[in-house]
Amino acid sequence: MNADLFSVEGKVILVAGGARGLGRYLAGELAAHGAHVVLADRLVDEGEAAVAELPGSGHGFQFLDLLDHHGVHAAVAQAEASFGALDVVLNSAGIAAIAPAMEMDITDFERTLAVNVTGAFALSRAAAAAMRRREGGRIVHLASVSSCVVNPQYAAYSTSKAALSQLVRILALEWAESGITVNAIGPAMTPTPLTEVQLLADEESRRKALGKIPMGRYGRPGDLLGALLLLASPAGSFITGQTLFVDGGRTLL
């Protein structure tokens, strides 16, 4: 097998939302595989600490707030200028407002869509502008099985992730001729600082979540690495507009 087929060595990869959770884990794995990681987050102290722990060299931190749409473009431009290229963007930033629909604060609903959808759109567009100058690149978003399965109390989160998956399809179609692929990865329930506080906070919630995964376990951060390397490497050069579910069979139910 061609050893370079799944390689990201030497690639400049911006990881949005990389200060915590899945983004931080995947940033570390990308660095371990030889990529130059630009960790982008609004959490400056945590982000800089995460960069200091990345293996290898040639990494950096960039402030990024997805709610500041003008700032998103400036952050991406700064990252490209600092590293001389922008090959891949991994968007792992996101929030989850979980509550019964009749009890959810409309502000929480709107903020969830603002970060998970509008922010993803702004980041994708800024990345595409940079990638067009280099005749192509890869954009990968973290979506969720919640984009296509139905759970009570998920009106905001599921709606945002369903919109993100459709956004991926539209951007992929519009930018295909520019050599830019746009895809998403859809994990099943994976314990992270966010999900453990908001979604797996009690035994009943954990039991229900686990009971919906046919393979009988939660997702692990490492489960996503293969999908990410596929979509970010030469192996994924002809894959675009897809949400690749890594879910232990969750979307089969």
KEDO-527132 format. One record per residue (C-alpha): residue in one letter; x negated, z negated, y. Coordinates in pm, 1 decimal, always signed. Each point is the difference from the previous one (the first is absolute). Layout:
<doti><residu>A</residu><X>X</X><Z>Z</Z><Y>Y</Y></doti>
...
// end
This chain:
<doti><residu>M</residu><X>+0.0</X><Z>+0.0</Z><Y>+0.0</Y></doti>
<doti><residu>N</residu><X>-116.4</X><Z>+75.6</Z><Y>+352.0</Y></doti>
<doti><residu>A</residu><X>-123.1</X><Z>-334.3</Z><Y>+135.5</Y></doti>
<doti><residu>D</residu><X>+90.5</X><Z>+103.9</Z><Y>+355.8</Y></doti>
<doti><residu>L</residu><X>+363.0</X><Z>+74.4</Z><Y>-82.3</Y></doti>
<doti><residu>F</residu><X>+124.5</X><Z>-347.5</Z><Y>+94.8</Y></doti>
<doti><residu>S</residu><X>-280.5</X><Z>-83.9</Z><Y>+241.0</Y></doti>
<doti><residu>V</residu><X>+48.8</X><Z>-132.5</Z><Y>+352.2</Y></doti>
<doti><residu>E</residu><X>-369.8</X><Z>-58.9</Z><Y>+55.7</Y></doti>
<doti><residu>G</residu><X>-101.2</X><Z>+66.0</Z><Y>+359.7</Y></doti>
<doti><residu>K</residu><X>+358.9</X><Z>+42.6</Z><Y>+117.5</Y></doti>
<doti><residu>V</residu><X>+110.1</X><Z>-172.4</Z><Y>+320.6</Y></doti>
<doti><residu>I</residu><X>+321.6</X><Z>-183.8</Z><Y>-86.8</Y></doti>
<doti><residu>L</residu><X>+211.6</X><Z>-190.5</Z><Y>+251.3</Y></doti>
<doti><residu>V</residu><X>+200.8</X><Z>-278.3</Z><Y>-164.1</Y></doti>
<doti><residu>A</residu><X>+287.2</X><Z>-112.1</Z><Y>+221.1</Y></doti>
<doti><residu>G</residu><X>+117.0</X><Z>-352.5</Z><Y>-73.7</Y></doti>
<doti><residu>G</residu><X>-323.9</X><Z>-75.0</Z><Y>-181.6</Y></doti>
<doti><residu>A</residu><X>-48.2</X><Z>-359.1</Z><Y>+113.8</Y></doti>
<doti><residu>R</residu><X>+219.5</X><Z>-145.9</Z><Y>-273.1</Y></doti>
<doti><residu>G</residu><X>+169.2</X><Z>+66.1</Z><Y>-330.8</Y></doti>
<doti><residu>L</residu><X>-7.7</X><Z>+334.8</Z><Y>-174.8</Y></doti>
<doti><residu>G</residu><X>-170.7</X><Z>+168.7</Z><Y>+294.3</Y></doti>
<doti><residu>R</residu><X>-289.8</X><Z>-242.4</Z><Y>-9.1</Y></doti>
<doti><residu>Y</residu><X>-39.0</X><Z>+37.0</Z><Y>-376.7</Y></doti>
<doti><residu>L</residu><X>+12.2</X><Z>+379.8</Z><Y>+10.3</Y></doti>
<doti><residu>A</residu><X>-242.7</X><Z>+12.2</Z><Y>+293.3</Y></doti>
<doti><residu>G</residu><X>-247.8</X><Z>-195.4</Z><Y>-210.8</Y></doti>
<doti><residu>E</residu><X>+42.9</X><Z>+235.6</Z><Y>-294.9</Y></doti>
<doti><residu>L</residu><X>-41.5</X><Z>+308.3</Z><Y>+216.7</Y></doti>
<doti><residu>A</residu><X>-321.4</X><Z>-145.6</Z><Y>+143.3</Y></doti>
<doti><residu>A</residu><X>-120.1</X><Z>-79.8</Z><Y>-351.1</Y></doti>
<doti><residu>H</residu><X>+57.0</X><Z>+365.3</Z><Y>-88.0</Y></doti>
<doti><residu>G</residu><X>-227.0</X><Z>+112.4</Z><Y>+282.9</Y></doti>
<doti><residu>A</residu><X>+245.0</X><Z>+63.4</Z><Y>+283.4</Y></doti>
<doti><residu>H</residu><X>-62.1</X><Z>-99.1</Z><Y>+360.5</Y></doti>
<doti><residu>V</residu><X>+296.4</X><Z>-221.6</Z><Y>+82.8</Y></doti>
<doti><residu>V</residu><X>+150.5</X><Z>-43.7</Z><Y>+345.2</Y></doti>
<doti><residu>L</residu><X>+218.4</X><Z>-305.0</Z><Y>-39.9</Y></doti>
<doti><residu>A</residu><X>+275.6</X><Z>+15.3</Z><Y>+262.7</Y></doti>
<doti><residu>D</residu><X>+231.8</X><Z>-288.4</Z><Y>+76.3</Y></doti>
<doti><residu>R</residu><X>+144.6</X><Z>-209.6</Z><Y>+281.2</Y></doti>
<doti><residu>L</residu><X>-142.2</X><Z>-312.6</Z><Y>-169.3</Y></doti>
<doti><residu>V</residu><X>-344.2</X><Z>+11.3</Z><Y>+157.3</Y></doti>
<doti><residu>D</residu><X>-162.3</X><Z>-310.9</Z><Y>-148.4</Y></doti>
<doti><residu>E</residu><X>+125.9</X><Z>+66.5</Z><Y>-352.2</Y></doti>
<doti><residu>G</residu><X>-80.6</X><Z>+367.9</Z><Y>+26.5</Y></doti>
<doti><residu>E</residu><X>-357.0</X><Z>-55.8</Z><Y>+112.1</Y></doti>
<doti><residu>A</residu><X>-47.5</X><Z>-257.8</Z><Y>-275.7</Y></doti>
<doti><residu>A</residu><X>+131.6</X><Z>+252.2</Z><Y>-254.1</Y></doti>
<doti><residu>V</residu><X>-244.4</X><Z>+264.7</Z><Y>+124.9</Y></doti>
<doti><residu>A</residu><X>-288.2</X><Z>-244.1</Z><Y>-37.7</Y></doti>
<doti><residu>E</residu><X>+92.1</X><Z>-39.5</Z><Y>-367.8</Y></doti>
<doti><residu>L</residu><X>+14.8</X><Z>+372.3</Z><Y>-79.6</Y></doti>
<doti><residu>P</residu><X>-266.1</X><Z>+118.7</Z><Y>-243.8</Y></doti>
<doti><residu>G</residu><X>-247.8</X><Z>+259.5</Z><Y>+115.9</Y></doti>
<doti><residu>S</residu><X>-61.2</X><Z>+97.6</Z><Y>+359.8</Y></doti>
<doti><residu>G</residu><X>+136.9</X><Z>+225.7</Z><Y>+273.0</Y></doti>
<doti><residu>H</residu><X>+331.3</X><Z>-181.5</Z><Y>+51.1</Y></doti>
<doti><residu>G</residu><X>+176.9</X><Z>-119.4</Z><Y>+312.9</Y></doti>
<doti><residu>F</residu><X>+304.6</X><Z>-164.8</Z><Y>+152.6</Y></doti>
<doti><residu>Q</residu><X>+250.0</X><Z>+160.2</Z><Y>+236.5</Y></doti>
<doti><residu>F</residu><X>+285.9</X><Z>-178.8</Z><Y>+173.6</Y></doti>
<doti><residu>L</residu><X>+331.3</X><Z>+165.4</Z><Y>-88.4</Y></doti>
<doti><residu>D</residu><X>+356.4</X><Z>-100.6</Z><Y>+82.6</Y></doti>
<doti><residu>L</residu><X>+254.5</X><Z>+242.0</Z><Y>-144.6</Y></doti>
<doti><residu>L</residu><X>+256.6</X><Z>-107.5</Z><Y>+259.6</Y></doti>
<doti><residu>D</residu><X>-225.0</X><Z>+132.4</Z><Y>+277.4</Y></doti>
<doti><residu>H</residu><X>+38.7</X><Z>+373.5</Z><Y>-53.1</Y></doti>
<doti><residu>H</residu><X>-240.4</X><Z>+103.8</Z><Y>+273.7</Y></doti>
<doti><residu>G</residu><X>-247.3</X><Z>-253.0</Z><Y>-133.5</Y></doti>
<doti><residu>V</residu><X>+28.6</X><Z>+148.3</Z><Y>-348.5</Y></doti>
<doti><residu>H</residu><X>-128.8</X><Z>+334.7</Z><Y>+123.9</Y></doti>
<doti><residu>A</residu><X>-279.8</X><Z>-171.2</Z><Y>+191.4</Y></doti>
<doti><residu>A</residu><X>-100.6</X><Z>-205.0</Z><Y>-305.2</Y></doti>
<doti><residu>V</residu><X>-15.0</X><Z>+302.5</Z><Y>-228.3</Y></doti>
<doti><residu>A</residu><X>-196.3</X><Z>+197.8</Z><Y>+258.7</Y></doti>
<doti><residu>Q</residu><X>-244.7</X><Z>-288.4</Z><Y>+40.2</Y></doti>
<doti><residu>A</residu><X>-48.7</X><Z>-28.3</Z><Y>-375.1</Y></doti>
<doti><residu>E</residu><X>-67.1</X><Z>+373.4</Z><Y>-26.6</Y></doti>
<doti><residu>A</residu><X>-243.6</X><Z>-11.8</Z><Y>+291.6</Y></doti>
<doti><residu>S</residu><X>-185.6</X><Z>-300.1</Z><Y>-140.7</Y></doti>
<doti><residu>F</residu><X>-40.9</X><Z>+144.8</Z><Y>-349.0</Y></doti>
<doti><residu>G</residu><X>-9.6</X><Z>+369.6</Z><Y>+81.0</Y></doti>
<doti><residu>A</residu><X>+283.9</X><Z>+83.6</Z><Y>-236.2</Y></doti>
<doti><residu>L</residu><X>+331.7</X><Z>-115.1</Z><Y>-140.2</Y></doti>
<doti><residu>D</residu><X>+57.0</X><Z>+116.9</Z><Y>-356.2</Y></doti>
<doti><residu>V</residu><X>+271.5</X><Z>-232.3</Z><Y>-129.4</Y></doti>
<doti><residu>V</residu><X>+254.5</X><Z>-239.2</Z><Y>+147.3</Y></doti>
<doti><residu>L</residu><X>+151.6</X><Z>-268.1</Z><Y>-222.1</Y></doti>
<doti><residu>N</residu><X>+296.8</X><Z>-170.4</Z><Y>+164.6</Y></doti>
<doti><residu>S</residu><X>+61.3</X><Z>-334.9</Z><Y>-165.5</Y></doti>
<doti><residu>A</residu><X>+154.0</X><Z>-165.2</Z><Y>+307.4</Y></doti>
<doti><residu>G</residu><X>+355.1</X><Z>-118.7</Z><Y>-33.1</Y></doti>
<doti><residu>I</residu><X>+243.9</X><Z>-286.2</Z><Y>+42.8</Y></doti>
<doti><residu>A</residu><X>+302.2</X><Z>-116.8</Z><Y>-197.5</Y></doti>
<doti><residu>A</residu><X>+313.7</X><Z>-157.4</Z><Y>+144.7</Y></doti>
<doti><residu>I</residu><X>+204.3</X><Z>-130.9</Z><Y>-294.5</Y></doti>
<doti><residu>A</residu><X>+348.7</X><Z>-144.0</Z><Y>+56.6</Y></doti>
<doti><residu>P</residu><X>+364.4</X><Z>+72.6</Z><Y>-80.2</Y></doti>
<doti><residu>A</residu><X>+119.7</X><Z>+285.4</Z><Y>+217.7</Y></doti>
<doti><residu>M</residu><X>+263.0</X><Z>-210.8</Z><Y>+177.4</Y></doti>
<doti><residu>E</residu><X>-259.2</X><Z>-265.4</Z><Y>+83.7</Y></doti>
<doti><residu>M</residu><X>-296.9</X><Z>+216.4</Z><Y>+96.4</Y></doti>
<doti><residu>D</residu><X>-98.2</X><Z>-6.0</Z><Y>+363.6</Y></doti>
<doti><residu>I</residu><X>+27.9</X><Z>+353.8</Z><Y>+133.2</Y></doti>
<doti><residu>T</residu><X>-336.2</X><Z>-49.7</Z><Y>+170.2</Y></doti>
<doti><residu>D</residu><X>-163.3</X><Z>-59.5</Z><Y>-339.1</Y></doti>
<doti><residu>F</residu><X>+162.7</X><Z>+314.9</Z><Y>-135.5</Y></doti>
<doti><residu>E</residu><X>-122.4</X><Z>+205.3</Z><Y>+294.0</Y></doti>
<doti><residu>R</residu><X>-351.9</X><Z>-143.7</Z><Y>-16.3</Y></doti>
<doti><residu>T</residu><X>-27.9</X><Z>+81.1</Z><Y>-371.4</Y></doti>
<doti><residu>L</residu><X>+84.4</X><Z>+364.0</Z><Y>+67.6</Y></doti>
<doti><residu>A</residu><X>-225.5</X><Z>+4.7</Z><Y>+305.5</Y></doti>
<doti><residu>V</residu><X>-305.7</X><Z>-106.8</Z><Y>-200.0</Y></doti>
<doti><residu>N</residu><X>+70.3</X><Z>+158.3</Z><Y>-338.1</Y></doti>
<doti><residu>V</residu><X>+137.1</X><Z>+333.8</Z><Y>+120.5</Y></doti>
<doti><residu>T</residu><X>-70.3</X><Z>+66.8</Z><Y>+366.6</Y></doti>
<doti><residu>G</residu><X>-345.8</X><Z>-154.5</Z><Y>-24.8</Y></doti>
<doti><residu>A</residu><X>-74.2</X><Z>+204.7</Z><Y>-310.4</Y></doti>
<doti><residu>F</residu><X>+112.3</X><Z>+313.7</Z><Y>+185.7</Y></doti>
<doti><residu>A</residu><X>-223.3</X><Z>-75.7</Z><Y>+298.8</Y></doti>
<doti><residu>L</residu><X>-299.1</X><Z>-71.0</Z><Y>-224.5</Y></doti>
<doti><residu>S</residu><X>+56.5</X><Z>+314.6</Z><Y>-205.5</Y></doti>
<doti><residu>R</residu><X>+25.2</X><Z>+217.9</Z><Y>+307.9</Y></doti>
<doti><residu>A</residu><X>-315.7</X><Z>-146.5</Z><Y>+154.3</Y></doti>
<doti><residu>A</residu><X>-185.5</X><Z>+47.3</Z><Y>-328.2</Y></doti>
<doti><residu>A</residu><X>+122.5</X><Z>+357.6</Z><Y>-37.6</Y></doti>
<doti><residu>A</residu><X>-122.8</X><Z>+87.1</Z><Y>+349.0</Y></doti>
<doti><residu>A</residu><X>-348.9</X><Z>-116.2</Z><Y>-97.6</Y></doti>
<doti><residu>M</residu><X>+10.9</X><Z>+163.3</Z><Y>-343.9</Y></doti>
<doti><residu>R</residu><X>+103.0</X><Z>+338.6</Z><Y>+135.8</Y></doti>
<doti><residu>R</residu><X>-330.6</X><Z>+16.0</Z><Y>+185.0</Y></doti>
<doti><residu>R</residu><X>-175.1</X><Z>-30.1</Z><Y>-337.7</Y></doti>
<doti><residu>E</residu><X>+234.7</X><Z>+238.5</Z><Y>-183.3</Y></doti>
<doti><residu>G</residu><X>+168.6</X><Z>-261.8</Z><Y>-210.2</Y></doti>
<doti><residu>G</residu><X>+21.3</X><Z>-355.1</Z><Y>-123.9</Y></doti>
<doti><residu>R</residu><X>+207.0</X><Z>-248.8</Z><Y>-199.5</Y></doti>
<doti><residu>I</residu><X>+269.9</X><Z>-238.4</Z><Y>+114.0</Y></doti>
<doti><residu>V</residu><X>+126.9</X><Z>-259.8</Z><Y>-247.6</Y></doti>
<doti><residu>H</residu><X>+270.9</X><Z>-255.3</Z><Y>+74.5</Y></doti>
<doti><residu>L</residu><X>+97.7</X><Z>-303.3</Z><Y>-204.4</Y></doti>
<doti><residu>A</residu><X>+371.9</X><Z>+38.3</Z><Y>-61.1</Y></doti>
<doti><residu>S</residu><X>+189.8</X><Z>-201.7</Z><Y>-261.9</Y></doti>
<doti><residu>V</residu><X>+233.4</X><Z>+25.8</Z><Y>-295.5</Y></doti>
<doti><residu>S</residu><X>+250.7</X><Z>-134.2</Z><Y>+254.0</Y></doti>
<doti><residu>S</residu><X>+20.2</X><Z>+353.4</Z><Y>+137.5</Y></doti>
<doti><residu>C</residu><X>+221.4</X><Z>+96.2</Z><Y>-293.0</Y></doti>
<doti><residu>V</residu><X>+122.8</X><Z>-314.9</Z><Y>-178.7</Y></doti>
<doti><residu>V</residu><X>+268.9</X><Z>-229.5</Z><Y>+138.2</Y></doti>
<doti><residu>N</residu><X>-49.4</X><Z>-372.3</Z><Y>+57.0</Y></doti>
<doti><residu>P</residu><X>+227.8</X><Z>-233.3</Z><Y>+195.9</Y></doti>
<doti><residu>Q</residu><X>-139.6</X><Z>-135.1</Z><Y>+326.5</Y></doti>
<doti><residu>Y</residu><X>-236.5</X><Z>+297.1</Z><Y>+35.6</Y></doti>
<doti><residu>A</residu><X>+201.8</X><Z>+199.9</Z><Y>+254.9</Y></doti>
<doti><residu>A</residu><X>-288.4</X><Z>+16.4</Z><Y>+247.2</Y></doti>
<doti><residu>Y</residu><X>-296.2</X><Z>+27.1</Z><Y>-235.6</Y></doti>
<doti><residu>S</residu><X>+151.3</X><Z>+249.2</Z><Y>-245.7</Y></doti>
<doti><residu>T</residu><X>+135.2</X><Z>+217.4</Z><Y>+278.5</Y></doti>
<doti><residu>S</residu><X>-342.7</X><Z>+9.9</Z><Y>+162.8</Y></doti>
<doti><residu>K</residu><X>-177.1</X><Z>+93.5</Z><Y>-322.5</Y></doti>
<doti><residu>A</residu><X>+256.8</X><Z>+268.0</Z><Y>-88.1</Y></doti>
<doti><residu>A</residu><X>-49.3</X><Z>+146.8</Z><Y>+346.9</Y></doti>
<doti><residu>L</residu><X>-377.8</X><Z>-14.7</Z><Y>-47.1</Y></doti>
<doti><residu>S</residu><X>+19.1</X><Z>+197.9</Z><Y>-325.3</Y></doti>
<doti><residu>Q</residu><X>+210.0</X><Z>+268.6</Z><Y>+168.4</Y></doti>
<doti><residu>L</residu><X>-234.3</X><Z>+3.0</Z><Y>+299.0</Y></doti>
<doti><residu>V</residu><X>-288.1</X><Z>+65.6</Z><Y>-241.2</Y></doti>
<doti><residu>R</residu><X>+180.4</X><Z>+307.5</Z><Y>-133.9</Y></doti>
<doti><residu>I</residu><X>+70.7</X><Z>+143.2</Z><Y>+343.6</Y></doti>
<doti><residu>L</residu><X>-351.0</X><Z>-55.9</Z><Y>+135.8</Y></doti>
<doti><residu>A</residu><X>-150.3</X><Z>+143.7</Z><Y>-318.1</Y></doti>
<doti><residu>L</residu><X>+201.5</X><Z>+318.3</Z><Y>+46.3</Y></doti>
<doti><residu>E</residu><X>-80.4</X><Z>+34.2</Z><Y>+369.6</Y></doti>
<doti><residu>W</residu><X>-373.5</X><Z>-60.7</Z><Y>-42.1</Y></doti>
<doti><residu>A</residu><X>-68.9</X><Z>+173.6</Z><Y>-331.1</Y></doti>
<doti><residu>E</residu><X>-145.6</X><Z>+309.7</Z><Y>+164.9</Y></doti>
<doti><residu>S</residu><X>-245.9</X><Z>-223.5</Z><Y>+188.4</Y></doti>
<doti><residu>G</residu><X>-146.8</X><Z>-127.4</Z><Y>-325.6</Y></doti>
<doti><residu>I</residu><X>+142.4</X><Z>-348.7</Z><Y>+52.5</Y></doti>
<doti><residu>T</residu><X>+164.2</X><Z>-168.9</Z><Y>-296.6</Y></doti>
<doti><residu>V</residu><X>+252.5</X><Z>-277.8</Z><Y>+59.3</Y></doti>
<doti><residu>N</residu><X>+104.4</X><Z>-224.4</Z><Y>-287.8</Y></doti>
<doti><residu>A</residu><X>+113.9</X><Z>-352.3</Z><Y>-77.4</Y></doti>
<doti><residu>I</residu><X>-55.4</X><Z>-253.6</Z><Y>-275.4</Y></doti>
<doti><residu>G</residu><X>+300.2</X><Z>-207.5</Z><Y>-106.1</Y></doti>
<doti><residu>P</residu><X>-95.6</X><Z>-332.5</Z><Y>-159.0</Y></doti>
<doti><residu>A</residu><X>+234.2</X><Z>-229.8</Z><Y>-188.6</Y></doti>
<doti><residu>M</residu><X>+7.0</X><Z>-366.7</Z><Y>+95.8</Y></doti>
<doti><residu>T</residu><X>-362.3</X><Z>-105.6</Z><Y>+46.1</Y></doti>
<doti><residu>P</residu><X>-89.1</X><Z>-357.4</Z><Y>+97.0</Y></doti>
<doti><residu>T</residu><X>-171.7</X><Z>-5.5</Z><Y>+340.2</Y></doti>
<doti><residu>P</residu><X>+3.0</X><Z>-254.9</Z><Y>+283.7</Y></doti>
<doti><residu>L</residu><X>+302.5</X><Z>+184.5</Z><Y>+143.6</Y></doti>
<doti><residu>T</residu><X>+206.0</X><Z>+31.3</Z><Y>-318.3</Y></doti>
<doti><residu>E</residu><X>-79.6</X><Z>-349.1</Z><Y>-126.5</Y></doti>
<doti><residu>V</residu><X>+137.2</X><Z>-152.7</Z><Y>+318.7</Y></doti>
<doti><residu>Q</residu><X>+296.2</X><Z>+230.0</Z><Y>+60.7</Y></doti>
<doti><residu>L</residu><X>+102.3</X><Z>+150.2</Z><Y>-334.7</Y></doti>
<doti><residu>L</residu><X>-133.4</X><Z>-229.6</Z><Y>-275.2</Y></doti>
<doti><residu>A</residu><X>+45.7</X><Z>-333.6</Z><Y>+170.1</Y></doti>
<doti><residu>D</residu><X>+201.6</X><Z>-168.4</Z><Y>-277.2</Y></doti>
<doti><residu>E</residu><X>+31.2</X><Z>+8.6</Z><Y>-377.1</Y></doti>
<doti><residu>E</residu><X>+333.4</X><Z>+183.8</Z><Y>+2.2</Y></doti>
<doti><residu>S</residu><X>-140.9</X><Z>+279.8</Z><Y>+217.2</Y></doti>
<doti><residu>R</residu><X>-303.9</X><Z>+32.9</Z><Y>-224.7</Y></doti>
<doti><residu>R</residu><X>+215.1</X><Z>+10.9</Z><Y>-313.4</Y></doti>
<doti><residu>K</residu><X>+226.0</X><Z>+271.1</Z><Y>+139.7</Y></doti>
<doti><residu>A</residu><X>-289.0</X><Z>+212.4</Z><Y>+125.5</Y></doti>
<doti><residu>L</residu><X>-185.4</X><Z>-16.8</Z><Y>-330.6</Y></doti>
<doti><residu>G</residu><X>+314.9</X><Z>+76.7</Z><Y>-197.6</Y></doti>
<doti><residu>K</residu><X>+30.3</X><Z>+336.4</Z><Y>+174.5</Y></doti>
<doti><residu>I</residu><X>-342.9</X><Z>+129.0</Z><Y>-107.4</Y></doti>
<doti><residu>P</residu><X>+17.1</X><Z>+151.7</Z><Y>-352.4</Y></doti>
<doti><residu>M</residu><X>-370.6</X><Z>-61.3</Z><Y>-67.3</Y></doti>
<doti><residu>G</residu><X>+61.6</X><Z>-371.0</Z><Y>+47.4</Y></doti>
<doti><residu>R</residu><X>-253.6</X><Z>-88.7</Z><Y>+267.5</Y></doti>
<doti><residu>Y</residu><X>-44.6</X><Z>+20.7</Z><Y>+374.5</Y></doti>
<doti><residu>G</residu><X>-216.4</X><Z>+267.7</Z><Y>+150.4</Y></doti>
<doti><residu>R</residu><X>-364.7</X><Z>-75.8</Z><Y>+68.3</Y></doti>
<doti><residu>P</residu><X>-200.0</X><Z>+131.5</Z><Y>+295.2</Y></doti>
<doti><residu>G</residu><X>-232.1</X><Z>+179.8</Z><Y>-241.5</Y></doti>
<doti><residu>D</residu><X>+291.8</X><Z>+201.3</Z><Y>-136.5</Y></doti>
<doti><residu>L</residu><X>+9.0</X><Z>+196.3</Z><Y>+325.6</Y></doti>
<doti><residu>L</residu><X>-365.1</X><Z>+99.2</Z><Y>+7.9</Y></doti>
<doti><residu>G</residu><X>+26.6</X><Z>+293.6</Z><Y>-239.7</Y></doti>
<doti><residu>A</residu><X>+287.4</X><Z>+152.1</Z><Y>+194.1</Y></doti>
<doti><residu>L</residu><X>-185.5</X><Z>-45.1</Z><Y>+326.9</Y></doti>
<doti><residu>L</residu><X>-321.3</X><Z>+157.2</Z><Y>-129.5</Y></doti>
<doti><residu>L</residu><X>+203.7</X><Z>+291.8</Z><Y>-134.4</Y></doti>
<doti><residu>L</residu><X>+170.1</X><Z>+66.2</Z><Y>+333.4</Y></doti>
<doti><residu>A</residu><X>-312.9</X><Z>-54.8</Z><Y>+211.8</Y></doti>
<doti><residu>S</residu><X>-247.2</X><Z>+199.4</Z><Y>-211.4</Y></doti>
<doti><residu>P</residu><X>-47.2</X><Z>+365.0</Z><Y>-98.1</Y></doti>
<doti><residu>A</residu><X>+219.8</X><Z>-67.2</Z><Y>-303.7</Y></doti>
<doti><residu>G</residu><X>+302.5</X><Z>-22.9</Z><Y>+228.6</Y></doti>
<doti><residu>S</residu><X>-68.3</X><Z>+301.6</Z><Y>+218.3</Y></doti>
<doti><residu>F</residu><X>+318.9</X><Z>+182.1</Z><Y>-110.5</Y></doti>
<doti><residu>I</residu><X>+231.5</X><Z>-302.9</Z><Y>+3.1</Y></doti>
<doti><residu>T</residu><X>+211.1</X><Z>-49.3</Z><Y>+310.8</Y></doti>
<doti><residu>G</residu><X>+340.8</X><Z>-133.7</Z><Y>+98.8</Y></doti>
<doti><residu>Q</residu><X>+18.7</X><Z>-236.0</Z><Y>-296.3</Y></doti>
<doti><residu>T</residu><X>+74.6</X><Z>-368.3</Z><Y>-43.8</Y></doti>
<doti><residu>L</residu><X>-192.9</X><Z>-103.4</Z><Y>-310.1</Y></doti>
<doti><residu>F</residu><X>+164.8</X><Z>-306.3</Z><Y>-151.6</Y></doti>
<doti><residu>V</residu><X>-233.6</X><Z>-252.2</Z><Y>-162.6</Y></doti>
<doti><residu>D</residu><X>+268.3</X><Z>-233.0</Z><Y>-118.6</Y></doti>
<doti><residu>G</residu><X>-6.9</X><Z>-88.9</Z><Y>-370.2</Y></doti>
<doti><residu>G</residu><X>+326.3</X><Z>+192.6</Z><Y>-42.7</Y></doti>
<doti><residu>R</residu><X>+193.3</X><Z>-172.6</Z><Y>+280.5</Y></doti>
<doti><residu>T</residu><X>+146.9</X><Z>+327.3</Z><Y>+129.8</Y></doti>
<doti><residu>L</residu><X>+128.7</X><Z>+88.8</Z><Y>-347.2</Y></doti>
<doti><residu>L</residu><X>+274.6</X><Z>-262.6</Z><Y>+17.0</Y></doti>
// end
